[in-house]
Amino acid sequence: MKINNGVDGMAWGDWETLADADATEAWGAALGRACGNGAVVYLFGDLGAGKTTLCRGLLHGLGHQGNVKSPTYTLVEPYEDIRPRVYHFDLYRLADPEELEFMGIRDYFSGEHLCLVEWPQRGQGLLPSADCEVELQVVGTHRQLRCRACTREGKSIVMRMQQAVRTS
């Protein structure tokens, strides 16, 4: 796993090939463990790229036992049965970023929660900055993923992920 851990240039890491949904979920689980006490993670990719699959792996890796669904129509799906608390946002259907104000968006981003945001560009101007950004794309029958750290906390997350890969 080669992920850029430098905050200054915010360059993307190398593309990593994910053979199937299980590999995407495993990557998500590793990300969840690396996030520790909370973070803001932006998820980029076209429809069907694997963003929700990655979130499912992250949530199951943190101990969530139930189903994981995309919050496309509800905008946010809370997972308060695990620690840190996870809030999974899908802003694909957001008509106006101001809608985020009406739902009390700032309350979710306390620093002690893990916030996963699909389609963050639709909430531009109202969302806090990401600690990490993950981009997924479909290539043939598999997915590719790359990640970058955007803050010092993001750099720590990336370093923990790289350490976990080295010791596994």
ZABAKE-89270 format. One line per 10 residues: their letters; for each residue y, z, x of N, C-alpha, C. Coordinates in steps of 0.02 Angstrom, whole numbers, plus 32768, in hexadecimal, padded with zeros to 4 digits. Layout:
a> Y,Z,X,Y,Z,X,Y,Z,X ~ ...
//
This chain:
mkinngvdgm> 7FC6,8000,802A,8000,8000,8000,803E,8000,802D ~ 8064,7FCC,8029,80A2,7FC9,804F,80DD,7FCA,801F ~ 80FC,8004,801A,8134,800D,7FED,8170,801C,8019 ~ 81A8,7FFD,8009,81E4,800B,802F,81F9,8052,8020 ~ 8202,807B,8054,8219,80BF,8048,825F,80CA,8063 ~ 8281,8096,8073,82C6,809D,808A,82F7,8097,8051 ~ 8323,80C7,804A,8352,80C8,8013,838D,809A,8022 ~ 83A1,8096,8060,83DF,8072,8071,83DF,8029,805A ~ 83AC,8003,806D,83AB,7FBD,805B,838B,7FAF,8017 ~ 8367,7FDF,7FFD,8345,7FDA,7FBE,831B,7F9A,7FB9
awgdwetlad> 82FC,7F87,7FF0,82D2,7F4B,7FF0,8290,7F59,7FCD ~ 8275,7F27,7FAC,8235,7F2E,7F8C,81FE,7F30,7FC0 ~ 81C8,7F54,7FB1,818D,7F53,7FDB,8166,7F13,7FD0 ~ 8130,7F0B,7FF4,8105,7ED0,7FEC,80E2,7ED1,7FA8 ~ 80D1,7E95,7F90,80AB,7E90,7F52,8064,7EAA,7F5F ~ 804B,7ED2,7F31,8006,7EEB,7F34,7FE0,7ECC,7EFA ~ 7FA6,7EB2,7F06,7F7E,7E94,7ED1,7F54,7EC9,7EAE ~ 7F57,7EC8,7E6C,7F30,7EF5,7E42,7EFD,7ECA,7E1C ~ 7EBE,7ED4,7E2B,7E89,7EA8,7E11,7E81,7EAB,7DC6 ~ 7E8D,7EE6,7DA9,7E80,7EEE,7D61,7EA6,7F2A,7D46
adateawgaa> 7E9C,7F38,7D06,7EBF,7F70,7CE6,7EAD,7FB3,7D07 ~ 7E6F,7FBB,7D1D,7E5C,7FF9,7D3E,7E84,8004,7D7E ~ 7E8F,7FCE,7DA4,7EB7,7FD4,7DE2,7F00,7FE4,7DD1 ~ 7F19,7FC8,7D9B,7F5E,7FD7,7D87,7F64,8020,7D71 ~ 7F33,8038,7D4C,7F33,807E,7D37,7F2C,80AD,7D73 ~ 7F03,809B,7DA4,7EFC,80C4,7DE0,7F3D,80C8,7E06 ~ 7F61,8091,7E0B,7FA2,8091,7E2C,7FD2,80BE,7E07 ~ 7FD1,80BB,7DC4,7FFB,80E6,7D9B,7FEA,8130,7DA5 ~ 7FAA,8140,7DA9,7F95,8185,7DB5,7FAF,819F,7DF7 ~ 7FAC,8175,7E2B,7FC6,8188,7E6D,8011,8193,7E6A
lgracgngav> 8034,8169,7E45,807C,8171,7E3D,808C,81B3,7E1B ~ 8067,81C3,7DE6,8073,8202,7DC2,806A,823E,7DEF ~ 8035,823E,7E17,802A,8277,7E44,8062,827B,7E78 ~ 807A,8242,7E8E,80AF,8242,7EC1,80F2,8259,7EA6 ~ 80FD,8251,7E65,813E,8263,7E48,8149,82AE,7E44 ~ 8115,82D5,7E48,811E,831E,7E4B,8140,833A,7E0E ~ 817B,8355,7E18,819D,837A,7DE3,81C8,834E,7DB6 ~ 81CC,830F,7DC2,81F4,82E4,7D96,8219,82AF,7DBD ~ 822B,827A,7D9A,824F,8242,7DB9,8261,8211,7D81 ~ 8288,81E0,7D94,8297,81A8,7D68,8279,8169,7D88
vylfgdlgag> 824D,8148,7D63,822B,810C,7D7D,823A,80D3,7D4D ~ 8258,809E,7D68,8264,8061,7D41,8229,8033,7D4B ~ 8214,8013,7D14,81DB,7FE4,7D16,81F4,7F9F,7CFF ~ 81EC,7F6E,7D2B,8201,7F2A,7D1D,81C4,7EFD,7D18 ~ 81C9,7ECB,7CEE,8194,7E99,7CE7,8196,7E79,7CA3 ~ 817D,7E3D,7C9E,817B,7E1A,7C5F,814C,7E3D,7C2E ~ 814E,7E28,7BEF,811E,7E41,7BBE,80D8,7E33,7BD7 ~ 80AD,7E65,7BD2,8067,7E5D,7BE8,805B,7E65,7C32 ~ 808E,7E79,7C58,8087,7E7F,7CA0,805F,7EBC,7CB5 ~ 805A,7EEE,7C8A,8033,7F2A,7C9B,805C,7F6A,7C9E
kttlcrgllh> 8099,7F69,7C86,80C3,7FA5,7C8A,80A5,7FE0,7C64 ~ 8090,7FD4,7C26,8073,800A,7BFE,802F,801F,7C1A ~ 8009,7FF1,7C37,7FC9,8002,7C56,7FD5,8031,7C91 ~ 8008,8023,7CB9,801A,804F,7CF0,802D,8094,7CD5 ~ 8054,8096,7CA0,8068,80D6,7C82,802B,80FC,7C68 ~ 7FFB,80D9,7C4B,7FBD,80F9,7C33,7F99,811B,7C6D ~ 7F93,80F8,7CA5,7F72,8115,7CDF,7F98,8152,7CF8 ~ 7FDA,814E,7CFA,8003,8186,7D10,7FF7,81C2,7CE3 ~ 7FFA,81B7,7CA1,7FF3,81EF,7C72,7FAD,820D,7C75 ~ 7F7A,81E4,7C77,7F36,81FE,7C7C,7F2C,8222,7CBE
glghqgnvks> 7F4A,8208,7CF3,7F46,8229,7D34,7F66,826E,7D36 ~ 7F98,8277,7D0B,7FB8,82B9,7D06,7F96,82E8,7CD5 ~ 7F62,82CE,7CB3,7F3B,82FA,7C87,7F42,82ED,7C3D ~ 7F68,82BD,7C28,7F6E,82AD,7BE1,7F2B,8291,7BC9 ~ 7F11,82AD,7B93,7ECF,829B,7B7A,7ED1,8267,7B42 ~ 7F09,825E,7B21,7F0C,8233,7AE7,7F1A,81EB,7AF7 ~ 7F25,81C5,7AC2,7F37,817F,7AC9,7F7D,8178,7AE6 ~ 7F89,813F,7B05,7FCB,812E,7B1E,7FDE,80EC,7AFF ~ 8014,80ED,7ADA,802A,80B0,7ABA,8070,809E,7AD2 ~ 8080,8060,7ACE,80C3,804A,7AE1,80F5,8061,7AAD
ptytlvepye> 812B,807F,7AC2,815E,8095,7A92,818F,805E,7A7F ~ 8176,8022,7A76,81A1,7FE9,7A68,81CC,7FF3,7A2B ~ 81B1,8011,79F6,81D7,8018,79B9,81FA,805B,79B3 ~ 81E1,808E,79D6,81FF,80D0,79D3,8231,80DC,7A0C ~ 8233,80B1,7A3C,825C,80B5,7A7A,8244,80E9,7AAB ~ 822B,8122,7A94,8213,8155,7AC3,81D5,8176,7AA6 ~ 81A5,8183,7AD2,8169,81A8,7AC0,8165,81E5,7AEE ~ 816A,8221,7AD1,8168,825D,7AFB,8120,8273,7B08 ~ 8114,828C,7B44,80D3,82A9,7B57,80E3,82EE,7B72 ~ 80E3,831F,7B45,80F8,8362,7B57,80BD,8390,7B63
dirprvyhfd> 8080,8375,7B60,8043,839C,7B6C,8030,839F,7BB6 ~ 8057,837F,7BE0,8048,837D,7C28,8086,8393,7C4F ~ 807C,83A1,7C8F,80B4,83B3,7CBA,80B4,8385,7CF6 ~ 80EC,8369,7D08,812B,8371,7CE3,8127,834E,7CA0 ~ 8153,8360,7C73,8158,833B,7C34,816A,82F3,7C44 ~ 814B,82C6,7C1F,8157,827F,7C2B,8175,8260,7BEC ~ 81A8,8238,7BF6,81C7,8212,7BC0,81C2,81C8,7BD2 ~ 819F,81A3,7BA8,8192,815C,7BB4,81C0,8134,7B86 ~ 81EE,8110,7BA3,821E,80E8,7B7E,820A,809E,7B82 ~ 8212,807A,7B4B,820B,8032,7B4A,8249,8018,7B26
lyrladpeel> 8277,7FFA,7B4C,82B7,7FE5,7B30,82B8,7F9B,7B1D ~ 827D,7F7C,7B19,827A,7F35,7B0B,829E,7F23,7ACA ~ 8296,7F4A,7A97,82B4,7F3A,7A56,82F9,7F5A,7A4B ~ 8315,7F77,7A7F,8357,7F96,7A79,838B,7F60,7A6B ~ 83AE,7F67,7A33,83DF,7F34,7A1F,8421,7F3F,7A44 ~ 8433,7F7E,7A50,8473,7F8E,7A6F,8469,7FCE,7A98 ~ 847F,7FCF,7AD7,8476,800B,7B00,8493,804A,7AE0 ~ 84C4,8043,7AB5,84E2,807D,7A94,84AF,80A2,7A69 ~ 847A,8080,7A54,8445,80A2,7A2D,8428,80DC,7A55 ~ 8429,80D7,7A96,840E,810C,7AC0,8437,814C,7AB9
efmgirdyfs> 8478,8145,7AB0,84A3,817F,7AA5,8490,81A3,7A65 ~ 8482,817E,7A30,8470,819B,79EF,842F,81C2,79F2 ~ 8402,81AD,7A1E,83C2,81D1,7A23,83C4,820A,7A56 ~ 83FE,8217,7A73,8404,824E,7AA3,83E3,8241,7AE5 ~ 83EC,8206,7AFF,83CA,81F0,7B3C,83D3,821F,7B77 ~ 840D,823C,7B7E,841B,8268,7BB8,83EF,82A6,7BB9 ~ 83D8,82BC,7B7E,83AE,82F7,7B7B,836A,82ED,7B9C ~ 8352,82B1,7B9F,8311,82A3,7BBC,8312,82A4,7C08 ~ 834A,8294,7C25,834F,828C,7C6E,836A,82CB,7C8F ~ 8342,8301,7C8B,8358,8342,7CA3,834A,834C,7CED
gehlclvewp> 8323,8321,7D0C,8310,832B,7D52,82CD,834D,7D59 ~ 82B8,8372,7D26,8276,8392,7D29,8242,836B,7D01 ~ 8257,8335,7CE2,8229,830A,7CBC,821D,82C9,7CE3 ~ 81E4,82AB,7CD5,81D5,8269,7CF0,81E5,8236,7CBA ~ 8214,820B,7CC6,822A,81D9,7C96,8216,8194,7CAF ~ 81EC,8172,7C87,81D5,812F,7C96,81FA,8100,7C67 ~ 821E,80CF,7C83,8249,80A5,7C5A,8235,805C,7C62 ~ 8217,803F,7C2D,8209,7FF8,7C2B,8248,7FD5,7C12 ~ 8257,7F9B,7C2D,8292,7F72,7C1B,82D3,7F99,7C25 ~ 82DD,7FBA,7C5F,8319,7FE2,7C69,835A,7FBA,7C67
qrgqgllpsa> 8356,7F79,7C75,8392,7F50,7C75,83B3,7F4F,7C30 ~ 838D,7F5D,7BFC,83A9,7F5E,7BB8,83D2,7F9C,7BA9 ~ 83CB,7FCF,7BD3,83F1,800C,7BCB,8425,8015,7C02 ~ 8434,7FDF,7C24,8462,7FE2,7C5D,84A4,8002,7C49 ~ 84BC,802E,7C74,84FA,8050,7C69,84F2,8095,7C49 ~ 84BA,80A1,7C29,84AE,80E1,7C09,8473,8108,7C28 ~ 844A,80E6,7C4E,8411,8107,7C6E,8425,8121,7CB3 ~ 8407,8159,7CC7,8413,816F,7D0C,83F1,813F,7D3D ~ 8404,8143,7D7B,83E5,8119,7DAE,839B,812B,7DB6 ~ 8374,80FB,7DC9,832D,8106,7DD5,8322,8125,7E1A
dcevelqvvg> 82EE,814F,7E1E,82D7,8167,7E5F,82AA,8131,7E7F ~ 8282,8111,7E56,8256,80DA,7E6C,8258,80A3,7E39 ~ 824D,8067,7E51,8247,802D,7E25,8204,800C,7E35 ~ 81E1,7FF8,7E00,81A1,7FD6,7E07,81A6,7F94,7DE2 ~ 8190,7F5F,7E02,8190,7F1D,7DE2,8148,7F04,7DDF ~ 8134,7EEB,7DA5,80F2,7ECF,7D9B,80F9,7E86,7D85 ~ 80C8,7E5E,7D9A,80C6,7E18,7D84,807E,7E01,7D7D ~ 8074,7DD2,7D50,8032,7DB4,7D46,802C,7D78,7D74 ~ 7FF4,7D77,7D99,7FE5,7D3E,7DC5,7F9C,7D2B,7DB7 ~ 7F93,7CF5,7D92,7F4F,7CE0,7D80,7F2F,7D14,7D53
thrqlrcrac> 7EF6,7D2E,7D69,7ED2,7D5F,7D42,7EDE,7DA7,7D58 ~ 7F0A,7DB1,7D88,7F18,7DF5,7DA0,7F63,7E04,7D9D ~ 7F75,7E3F,7DB3,7FBA,7E54,7DB5,7FCF,7E60,7DFD ~ 800F,7E5A,7E09,802B,7E6F,7E48,8061,7EA2,7E3A ~ 8069,7ED0,7E68,8098,7F07,7E61,80BC,7F12,7EA2 ~ 80FB,7F24,7E9D,8121,7F3A,7ED8,814F,7F72,7EC1 ~ 8164,7F99,7EF2,818A,7FD5,7EE3,81C1,7FDE,7F17 ~ 81F6,8000,7F02,8229,8014,7F33,8247,8057,7F20 ~ 825B,807B,7F53,827D,80BB,7F4A,82C8,80AD,7F44 ~ 82E8,80D1,7F16,8330,80C6,7F09,835A,8104,7F19
tregksivmr> 8339,813D,7F22,835C,817C,7F30,8334,81A1,7F66 ~ 8350,81D8,7F7C,832A,8202,7FAC,82EA,821D,7F8C ~ 82EE,8231,7F4C,82B2,8247,7F29,8280,820E,7F24 ~ 8298,81D2,7F16,826D,8197,7F14,824B,818B,7F57 ~ 826F,8195,7F8C,8252,818D,7FCF,821A,81C0,7FDA ~ 8224,81FD,7FC3,81F0,8231,7FC8,81B2,821E,7FA0 ~ 81BD,8203,7F64,8186,81ED,7F3A,815D,81B7,7F5D ~ 8180,8186,7F78,815E,814F,7F9B,8137,8169,7FD7 ~ 8155,8196,7FFC,8133,81B2,8037,80F4,81D8,8022 ~ 80F7,81FE,7FEA,80BB,8221,7FD1,8085,81F0,7FBC
mqqavrts> 8099,81B9,7F9D,8068,8186,7F8A,8046,8167,7FC7 ~ 806E,8157,7FF9,8052,813A,8036,8023,816A,8058 ~ 8035,81AA,805A,800A,81DD,8078,7FC9,81E3,8052 ~ 7FCC,81E0,8011,7F8E,81E5,7FE8,7F60,81AB,7FF6 ~ 7F7C,816F,7FFE,7F53,8135,800C,7F32,813B,8051 ~ 7F58,8155,8081,7F3C,815C,80C5,7F02,818E,80C7 ~ 7F05,81C2,809C,7ED1,81F6,809F,7E98,81EA,806E ~ 7E9C,81B4,8047,7E65,81A7,8017,7E32,8177,8034
//
